[in-house]
Amino acid sequence: MTFARLISRVRPPFSMKSGLDVTAISRDPQVIAAYKADPQVHDVGTARLAAESEKTVAWIQEHAAELRVPVFIQHGEADHIALPDGSRGFLYNVTESDTGVHADPGAFHQVHN
């Protein structure tokens, strides 16, 4: 991320492979095969995307207490792409009383798959 933040300032469109382990999206081999075969899916991201994504996640976490709508989060406990601690930390900081989280013990990133 340090590299992405730096290069984002100098050359925002600089891109490289994301390194995403597609087997971490689902336990279902058919879902993984469909993901790999989808022409809309690619494995490249820009430095600007990485830097801005990191900045946005930080902003969301910092402003969680300002949220004034009910919140429900569903997260796979075995998710190695977006770690469950991020969702738990966010929900902990939400002051809205109508909140809930459903943690699927064996689920990966795409809990619906």
N, C-alpha and C positions, 0 to 999 in steps of 0.2 A: 504494500500500500504506500510505503514511503516513495518508491519509484513512481507509482501511478500519480501521486499528488504532485511530485516534481515535474514529471514529463507533461502532465495535464496543463501546467502553466505555460510551457514552452511550445508544445506541439499536441494540442488536444485531440486531433484525430488519430494519433499514434495508436495502432491496434495490435493485438496479439491474441493468441489462443487463450481461452479462459481457464483451461485445465480442469473444467468441471468433470467429475466422475459421474457419468450418466447412470451408472448402476446404483447410484445413491438416490435416484428419484423415486423408485418403487421397488418392492420385493417381487413384483409380477414381471416375469421375463417378456410377456407380450406387450406390456406397457413400455418397457425399455426399447423393445424392437420397433414399436410404433413411433416412439420419440426419435430414434435414430433415423427412421425412414421419412420423417416429416420434412418436406422441403422448406418449411418456414423456420426450422430450427437450425441454428448455426453455433459455432463454438468460438466466436471471435468477439472481443469487447474492446472498447477504446479506453485510453487512460482517463479521459474526461468522464466517461461513464463510471468507472471505478471510483474516482475521486468524489464525484457528485453523489454517488450512491452512499458512500461512507458518510459524507456530510449530512445527507438527508436522514439517514438512520439515527445519527447523533441528535439532529434537531427533533425528530419524532420522540425519541426517548426523553429529551429535555422538556418537551411540552406536553407530555402525557397527562399531567394533572389538569391541563386546560380543557381536556376533552369533556363535552357535556352531552354525550349520547351513550346509550347502552353499548357494551362491548362484549363480544364473544370471540374467543380465539380457539382455534383447533390446530393442534401442532403434533407432529409425530415425534415421539420421544427418541426415536432412532435416527432423526434427521441430522445428517452431517453437512448439509448445505447451508441451512439457516438454523443455527443452534437454538434449542428450546429455551435456554437461559435468556435469550433476547426477548422472547414473548413473555416469559415469567417476569422479567425485570420491568417490561413495559406495563404489564397489567398491575404490578405492585404499585407503580407510580400513578395509575389512573385513580382519580378520586371519585368518579361516578360510582354510585352504589350498585347499579345494575350491571355487574360484570360477571364473566365466567370464562373458564378455560376447560377445554377437553383435551387431555393428553392421551394420545393413542400409543400405548406401550411399545408396540413393534413396528409402528408406521415410520416410513421414510418421509422424504420431502413432500411428495404429492399424496397427502393423506386420503384424498378421494380415490386414488388409484392403489 
